[in-house]
């Protein structure tokens, strides 16, 4: 009996040690603008000196303007900025997507078409690589499409004629609605999707506010200033309930 108890104790200690050293799965997503203040916040989340941070402009079709803005935002920051375009050639990029992305401390996805980005990532196996990065503790983030992509799904302008619902990668088991204050047409579409069960309850976010999640749990909200807000939207007894989430103002 004593030997069994001793073995059980050793197993418990080993499991506890493993739990303490397990990477924290982190996502930092904004409703829209993902400028310098949010990049600095991501730098802090990595807990690394001079972190390696990669920007993925996939939703914008690897827009040159989006890439230029990324480098402008990073030029005076104590970090190493990288770009991982989707449209590559084996003659020009000698490292695999996995080698590049899993070598980073953080990965930030730009705005644009969520629908197209996810379809293209799946075609290249990048969705699986991003899941590996997430489980490894590499900080993930982005604004607009770069927010929605990490959630179960939410509102998108990725299709012609009208806003619609788009499914995400599902790293976070909630729905998401970016541009909550700026684009009022998203609200009825989003709330109807919750009421009809198309989407789980989830988080809405103004453009200059952001949500922090760790291990799939909401931690806090931050914003460029307190006029920008975040919300948890759910269905209770057949009605939409909109709960304001307090924000912490961060230095611009």
SVG drawing of the C-alpha trace seen along z (x, -y; Angstrom):
<svg xmlns="http://www.w3.org/2000/svg" viewBox="-37 -58 53 60">
<polyline fill="none" stroke="black" stroke-width="0.4" points="0.0,0.0 2.8,-2.4 4.5,-1.7 1.2,-2.4 0.7,-5.7 4.3,-6.7 3.8,-6.0 0.5,-8.0 2.3,-10.9 5.1,-10.9 2.5,-10.9 0.6,-13.8 3.8,-15.8 4.7,-15.0 1.3,-16.1 1.4,-19.3 4.8,-20.1 3.7,-19.5 0.6,-21.8 2.8,-24.6 5.1,-24.5 2.4,-24.1 2.4,-27.1 -0.3,-29.6 -2.5,-29.8 -3.0,-33.5 -5.2,-35.4 -5.3,-39.2 -8.0,-40.4 -9.3,-43.9 -12.5,-45.1 -10.6,-46.8 -7.5,-49.0 -4.4,-47.1 -1.8,-49.9 1.3,-50.5 -0.4,-50.5 -1.7,-47.0 1.5,-45.8 3.3,-47.0 0.8,-45.2 1.5,-42.0 5.2,-42.5 4.5,-42.5 2.4,-39.4 5.3,-37.4 7.4,-38.1 10.4,-38.1 13.1,-40.7 13.2,-41.9 10.4,-39.4 10.0,-38.0 6.6,-39.0 5.2,-38.0 2.4,-39.8 0.2,-37.7 -1.6,-39.9 -3.6,-37.0 -7.0,-38.6 -6.0,-41.6 -4.5,-39.4 -1.0,-40.2 -1.7,-43.9 1.5,-46.0 -0.2,-48.9 -0.9,-46.6 2.7,-45.4 4.1,-48.9 1.9,-50.0 3.1,-47.1 6.7,-48.1 5.9,-51.7 4.2,-50.8 7.2,-48.6 10.1,-50.8 10.9,-52.3 9.8,-49.3 12.2,-46.9 11.1,-43.9 11.9,-42.0 9.2,-42.4 8.5,-39.7 6.1,-39.1 4.7,-35.8 2.8,-36.3 0.6,-33.6 1.4,-34.1 4.9,-32.7 7.2,-30.8 9.4,-27.9 12.1,-29.8 11.8,-32.8 10.8,-31.2 13.1,-28.4 11.6,-27.8 8.3,-26.1 5.3,-28.0 5.7,-25.8 9.4,-26.6 8.7,-30.4 5.5,-30.6 6.6,-28.2 9.9,-30.3 7.9,-33.4 7.0,-34.7 3.7,-36.2 1.7,-36.1 -0.6,-39.0 -3.2,-38.7 -4.4,-41.7 -7.8,-42.9 -9.7,-42.0 -11.6,-38.9 -11.9,-36.4 -13.7,-33.9 -10.9,-33.9 -8.1,-33.9 -9.4,-30.7 -10.1,-28.9 -6.5,-29.7 -4.9,-28.7 -6.7,-25.4 -5.5,-24.9 -1.9,-25.4 -2.3,-23.6 -1.6,-26.9 -4.7,-26.4 -3.0,-23.3 0.2,-25.2 -1.6,-28.1 -3.1,-25.6 0.3,-24.2 1.5,-27.8 -1.4,-28.4 -0.7,-25.2 3.0,-26.1 2.2,-29.4 2.9,-31.7 0.7,-34.7 -1.9,-35.1 -3.8,-38.3 -5.2,-40.7 -8.0,-43.1 -11.2,-42.8 -10.7,-39.7 -7.6,-39.1 -9.9,-38.9 -12.8,-37.0 -10.6,-34.2 -9.8,-32.9 -13.4,-32.5 -16.2,-30.1 -17.6,-32.6 -19.3,-35.9 -20.2,-38.8 -18.2,-39.4 -18.3,-41.6 -16.4,-38.9 -19.3,-38.2 -21.0,-40.4 -24.2,-42.4 -24.7,-42.1 -23.0,-41.3 -23.2,-37.6 -22.0,-35.0 -18.6,-33.4 -17.2,-30.5 -13.7,-30.9 -10.9,-28.5 -12.7,-27.9 -9.6,-28.3 -12.0,-30.2 -15.4,-28.6 -17.3,-31.9 -18.7,-34.0 -17.2,-37.4 -18.5,-40.7 -15.8,-43.3 -16.6,-46.9 -19.5,-46.9 -19.8,-50.7 -18.6,-51.7 -20.8,-49.4 -24.3,-49.3 -25.6,-46.9 -23.6,-44.1 -25.7,-44.2 -29.0,-42.8 -27.3,-40.1 -25.1,-39.0 -27.9,-39.0 -30.2,-37.1 -27.5,-34.4 -27.3,-34.0 -31.1,-33.9 -31.4,-31.2 -28.5,-29.1 -26.3,-29.6 -23.6,-31.1 -22.7,-30.6 -22.8,-33.6 -19.7,-35.7 -17.8,-39.0 -18.4,-42.2 -15.7,-44.8 -15.3,-48.4 -12.5,-49.2 -10.0,-50.6 -10.7,-48.1 -9.3,-44.6 -10.0,-41.4 -7.5,-39.2 -8.0,-35.4 -5.8,-32.9 -6.5,-29.2 -9.8,-29.9 -11.0,-32.1 -11.7,-35.8 -9.2,-37.7 -9.7,-41.4 -10.4,-44.2 -8.2,-47.2 -8.7,-50.2 -6.9,-53.2 -9.3,-55.3 -12.4,-54.5 -14.9,-55.7 -14.2,-52.3 -15.9,-49.3 -16.2,-45.6 -19.3,-43.4 -20.4,-39.9 -23.5,-39.1 -25.6,-36.1 -29.2,-34.7 -31.1,-34.3 -34.7,-33.1 -35.0,-33.8 -33.8,-37.4 -30.5,-39.0 -28.5,-40.2 -25.7,-42.7 -23.2,-42.9 -20.6,-45.7 -17.1,-44.6 -15.0,-47.3 -11.9,-48.3 -8.4,-49.4 -7.0,-52.3 -3.5,-51.7 -0.9,-54.2 -1.2,-55.3"/>
</svg>
